[in-house]
């Protein structure tokens, strides 16, 4: 079975972007606004536990997930040894 690289990378980008977008909202709801910069703040420039920071995190995380998902799907297809569909 082969993975569709476009579909898989879009799914990974969407899930990772939405996850990074929702993490600050979870923190705001349970702990209140905080000045603490978590690990994601060190990874994505401008990411903070604020509403604006969640949007910035989404803008960074979506293409990051897109690229990682595409690389994973490509590598999976390459190593799985299956023939391309239609061949």
C-alpha positions as CSV (number, residue, x, y, z in Angstrom):
1,X,0.0,0.0,0.0
2,X,1.3,3.4,-1.0
3,X,0.6,6.7,0.7
4,X,-0.6,9.6,-1.3
5,X,2.1,12.2,-0.5
6,X,0.0,15.3,-1.0
7,X,-2.9,14.0,1.1
8,X,-0.7,12.7,3.9
9,X,1.3,15.9,4.1
10,X,-1.8,18.1,4.1
11,X,-3.3,16.0,6.8
12,X,-0.1,16.2,8.9
13,X,0.1,20.0,8.4
14,X,-3.5,20.4,9.4
15,X,-3.3,18.3,12.5
16,X,0.0,19.8,13.7
17,X,-1.1,23.3,12.9
18,X,-4.4,22.9,14.7
19,X,-2.7,21.2,17.6
20,X,-0.2,24.1,18.1
21,X,-3.1,26.6,17.6
22,X,-5.1,24.9,20.4
23,X,-2.3,24.4,23.0
24,X,-2.3,28.1,24.1
25,X,-6.1,28.2,24.3
26,X,-5.9,25.2,26.6
27,X,-3.4,26.9,28.7
28,X,-5.4,30.2,28.8
29,X,-8.5,28.3,29.8
30,X,-6.9,26.3,32.6
31,X,-4.0,28.4,33.9
32,X,-4.7,31.9,32.7
33,X,-2.4,34.0,30.5
34,X,1.2,33.3,31.2
35,X,4.4,34.9,30.3
36,X,6.1,31.6,30.3
37,X,7.6,30.5,26.9
38,X,7.2,26.8,26.5
39,X,9.3,24.5,24.3
40,X,7.2,25.5,21.3
41,X,8.1,29.1,21.9
42,X,11.7,28.2,21.5
43,X,10.9,26.2,18.3
44,X,8.5,28.7,16.7
45,X,9.5,32.4,16.8
46,X,6.7,34.6,18.2
47,X,4.7,31.7,19.7
48,X,3.3,32.6,23.1
49,X,0.4,31.6,25.3
50,X,-1.8,34.4,23.9
51,X,-4.5,34.5,21.2
52,X,-2.1,36.2,18.8
53,X,0.6,33.8,19.7
54,X,-1.6,30.8,18.8
55,X,-2.2,32.3,15.3
56,X,1.6,32.8,14.9
57,X,2.1,29.2,16.1
58,X,-0.4,28.0,13.5
59,X,1.4,29.9,10.7
60,X,4.7,28.3,11.7
61,X,3.4,24.8,12.5
62,X,1.3,24.2,9.3
63,X,4.2,24.3,6.8
64,X,6.4,22.4,9.3
65,X,3.8,19.6,9.5
66,X,3.4,19.8,5.7
67,X,7.1,19.2,5.0
68,X,7.5,16.5,7.7
69,X,4.4,14.7,6.4
70,X,5.6,14.8,2.8
71,X,9.1,13.5,3.8
72,X,7.6,10.7,5.9
73,X,5.1,9.7,3.1
74,X,7.9,9.8,0.4
75,X,10.3,7.8,2.6
76,X,7.5,5.3,3.4
77,X,6.7,4.8,-0.2
78,X,10.4,4.5,-1.1
79,X,11.1,1.9,1.6
80,X,7.9,-0.1,1.4
81,X,8.9,-1.6,-2.0
82,X,5.4,-1.5,-3.5
83,X,4.9,-0.6,-7.1
84,X,3.1,2.7,-8.0
85,X,-0.6,2.4,-8.7
86,X,-1.3,2.2,-12.4
87,X,2.1,0.6,-13.2
